[in-house]
């Protein structure tokens, strides 16, 4: 899976009810933000696959 284009699968990508949109909850430093906005990330260093069923599997 290409981590650059899979923000929607990341655990840090969450819905913001105040702004009514999805956003990344990681606080990027200035250099990371520039790379992100210029679309020059090869892969996100903060990507972590967000599987909502992980907890359920552990309980079984």
Secondary structure, 3 states (H helix, E strand, C coil): CCHHHCHHHECCEEEECCCCEEEECCCCCHHHHHHHHCCCCCCCCCCCECCCCHHHHHHC
